Amino acid sequence: MWQDVAAVREDLRDGGAVALANALSANDVRTWLALEAAERREVLAAASPSRRDEIAAFAKRVATRDATTIFDDLVTFPDLSADTCCSALERLYDRWAGPIDPGRARAYLAAALPHGPAYPKIFRSAARVYLALGERDRVVETVAACKRSGRSLRRIRDEMALAPMWGHPGYAELFAHMSPPLFADLDAALMAGPEAVRRLRTDSGPWGELRRLVNLERVDLRWGDEQALEGLAELPRLVSVKFYGRCRGPKPTWALATLVELPTLREFSFQASGVSVQPDQVRALRADFARRDLPEQDRTLHVALLFDTDDGTAEQFGVRGLVAALDSAVPAVRQTAQRILAHHLAVPAGGLPHGTGILLAGELNADRAVLVDRLAAAGITVQREPGPATRLAVVGERHEGRALTYLDAGIPLILEDHLRALLDRIEQRDPIARLRARDVTVQTDTPDT
């Protein structure tokens, strides 16, 4: 029946409107659209309400302009379902729809709004249409109608297309009984204005504009960068920060230090450029700052180490600052400090001659008894206090300031890895020492009989 326009018109003249309506399928839409408006509506008038809803579904498969033609015909009938009316409104602001025609919009709104109380999605769609028409007072009226119907305003509150309404008098009052909106787009948040934006979760910039959201409390950034961190550091009310980014260069220590010490901040998680910092680590760092009353410069260093900022901050503090950081209560701070120190400390030229004395400061990974025996096999003694034979000190984590005392006394420092490498070289060069070390190790590991 829908072979071509001429056949359809012949069937209409012969009273075949009902049959045409029942036979219409998605494959026939091109022929349908080629008819005159009066002809199309004659077919629709002969269809049942449920059949008209089925025809409305065809609009989801065609171009926006063609879909608009179908809905223009459908909204002339008073018995459309709420779903069809809502679909008509949504087509008005489809991304490809272009400017909204006011006459068409009012016809669609008139058909849809009576269904609002039973189908609250219509209120949200209607609010978007009114905003596109520039009728902001009608947006407020529509949301108020949704509220009076007893329906939840959560989806309207979080609708990014309605973000510009937050600066309109009366709009925010409608949501006063609810938690603040969750903005999923930074551009939308900027349109809403700083007064309204307290929660943000987004994966796109412009990151430099973050500093404008001075009321922001909770933020979840995906794919943030250095500029995003710098913007966050200027916000005074942050309570929770979740940052997942890809910093193209060094991470700004000053921005991270500002965030870590922000008085309002309760939770800070960070993941970027291979570095992962969890909220409990940040809490431990802050507690360590308070417990030891660390000066500002030391706190800055510890932040640089925890976040491994690689911006030169840690190196600026020199060996003494890095050695002091080995007393931090946060393992990640100590580990990064050790990694950097490994490039700044070295065994004195000439190695350790027979009869040398060394000092141990802090926690070492090796079994202390085994290490002492290996040293003894190489002719090196472990001293309790500095003396004439003292050549250097081995520093580990949590040395409780002792390594700094040795450093200030002019005693060179090395790390455990340096000492282990030195002993390996001695044992490789000296077979007798290697045998003695092996024999000592066996004796140490064997229980007494």
Order of alpha helices (4+ residues) and beta strands (2+ residues): alpha-alpha-alpha-alpha-alpha-alpha-alpha-alpha-alpha-alpha-alpha-beta-alpha-beta-beta-alpha-beta-alpha-beta-beta-alpha-alpha-alpha-alpha-alpha-beta-alpha-beta-beta-alpha-beta-alpha-alpha
